[in-house]
Amino acid sequence: MSGLFLERALLTLLMWGLLLEVFGLAVLSSQPWRFEFSYLLVLFLITTGSIIVIIMRIRKKYRERF
């Protein structure tokens, strides 16, 4: 398996995780401030940062190929 394939697979998993986190944030935001909401907010930020880093790496690899 090439590195690009693994990065795309990881990106797919992270995008699904991001969708679930957005759904969870939408549900928990209607309730009073709880630990779960703040924990999910931190996970959301980490997932978003990871997605940005992976997209930057994929773009860099495509630029090197062409």
C-alpha positions in Angstrom: 0.0 0.0 0.0 1.3 3.4 -0.9 1.5 6.3 1.5 -1.0 8.3 -0.5 -3.6 5.5 -0.2 -3.1 5.3 3.6 -3.5 9.1 3.9 -6.7 9.0 1.9 -8.1 6.2 4.0 -7.2 8.1 7.2 -8.8 11.2 5.7 -12.0 9.3 5.1 -12.1 8.0 8.7 -11.4 11.5 10.1 -14.1 13.1 7.9 -16.7 10.5 9.2 -15.5 11.3 12.7 -15.9 15.0 12.1 -19.5 14.5 10.9 -20.3 12.5 14.1 -18.7 15.2 16.2 -20.7 17.9 14.5 -23.9 15.9 15.2 -22.9 15.4 18.8 -22.1 19.1 19.3 -25.4 20.0 17.8 -27.2 17.7 20.2 -25.2 18.6 23.3 -25.3 22.4 22.6 -29.0 22.5 23.5 -28.2 21.2 27.0 -26.5 23.0 29.9 -22.7 23.1 29.7 -21.4 19.7 30.5 -18.1 17.8 30.5 -19.2 15.9 27.4 -19.7 19.0 25.4 -16.3 20.5 26.3 -14.6 17.1 25.6 -16.4 16.8 22.2 -15.3 20.4 21.4 -11.7 19.5 22.0 -12.0 16.4 19.9 -13.6 18.5 17.1 -10.6 20.9 17.2 -8.1 18.0 17.1 -9.9 16.3 14.3 -10.1 19.5 12.2 -6.4 20.1 12.7 -5.6 16.6 11.7 -7.7 16.9 8.5 -5.9 20.1 7.6 -2.5 18.5 8.1 -3.4 15.5 6.0 -4.8 17.6 3.2 -1.6 19.7 3.2 0.5 16.5 3.0 -1.6 15.1 0.1 -1.4 18.4 -1.8 2.4 18.4 -1.3 2.7 14.9 -2.7 0.6 15.7 -5.7 2.7 18.8 -6.4 5.9 16.7 -6.3 4.5 14.2 -8.8 3.6 16.7 -11.4 
